[in-house]
Amino acid sequence: MDVNTLRSVVTVATFVLFLGIVVWTLSKRRTADFEEAANLPFGQDD
């Protein structure tokens, strides 16, 4: 395995990981969790 093959494998693996994160972020099941997390700063009383 030469260095160019290794670079290609790492690039493809990183792209697949990126797509996985995008799908996880945009999934309908996660929407409520992200909305709750987005409102956390506004719910704190000083």
C-alpha positions as MATLAB code, in Angstrom:
seq = 'MDVNTLRSVVTVATFVLFLGIVVWTLSKRRTADFEEAANLPFGQDD';
ca = [
       0.000    0.000    0.000;
       1.587    3.241   -1.097;
       0.970    6.688    0.346;
      -1.490    7.717   -2.384;
      -3.737    4.733   -1.684;
      -3.676    5.560    2.010;
      -4.582    9.189    1.252;
      -7.491    8.039   -0.890;
      -8.783    5.708    1.822;
      -8.554    8.453    4.457;
     -10.340   10.910    2.150;
     -13.189    8.491    1.461;
     -13.488    7.563    5.145;
     -13.623   11.237    6.136;
     -16.282   11.956    3.520;
     -18.403    9.023    4.715;
     -18.048   10.270    8.292;
     -19.110   13.756    7.181;
     -22.183   12.369    5.429;
     -23.049   10.362    8.539;
     -22.902   13.485   10.691;
     -25.086   15.400    8.235;
     -27.695   12.627    8.165;
     -27.625   12.372   11.976;
     -28.048   16.137   12.314;
     -30.939   16.396    9.872;
     -32.861   13.352   11.074;
     -36.395   13.972   12.303;
     -35.792   12.104   15.571;
     -33.108   14.599   16.633;
     -35.110   17.778   15.957;
     -36.657   18.010   19.435;
     -33.299   17.449   21.131;
     -31.620   20.174   19.093;
     -34.486   22.627   19.696;
     -34.227   21.979   23.436;
     -30.466   22.503   23.348;
     -30.877   25.722   21.353;
     -33.192   27.151   24.019;
     -30.971   26.298   26.994;
     -29.280   29.746   27.205;
     -32.657   31.481   27.376;
     -33.995   29.352   30.223;
     -31.337   30.270   32.773;
     -32.207   32.751   35.489;
     -29.438   34.913   36.886;
];
